[in-house]
Amino acid sequence: MFAYKIFIKDLFLDTIWEILYFPIWWYSRGFKKTAIFCWNRVNNGWKGLALSIFIKNFFKPMYGQHGWDAHILSLVIHFLQISWRLLLMAFWTLFWIFILILWMFLPIFVIWQLIF
């Protein structure tokens, strides 16, 4: 008789608990973990594109040359580099925000598709 109680508990009650607990986990700890993951990806994108280095060295001439033409050329090239990298960073950030929004609405969409 004891084995049947364990079987019923393990098979049915724990399964029901997992099904009922899933939405709570999805929108609390699961969302927090996903948000931290997305933030880390955005942060790694910033570091990978080296934007802070480009912004810090914006007014410094390239290759250590100090003529007026080197300053103007460096300023133009740094401006183009920063503009391009900021555009890439904007797309990268929007992609991870989309993933985070998708995480929020995916269970609702799946339930909607199952019903209809």
Long-range contacts (C-beta under 8 A, 24 or more apart in sequence): 23-107, 26-107, 27-104, 30-103, 31-103, 31-104, 34-99, 34-100, 34-103, 35-100, 38-96, 38-97, 38-99, 38-100, 41-92, 41-96, 42-92, 42-93, 42-96, 45-89, 45-92, 45-93, 46-89, 49-85, 49-88, 49-89, 50-85, 51-82, 51-85, 51-86, 51-89, 54-78, 54-81, 54-82, 54-85, 55-82, 58-82
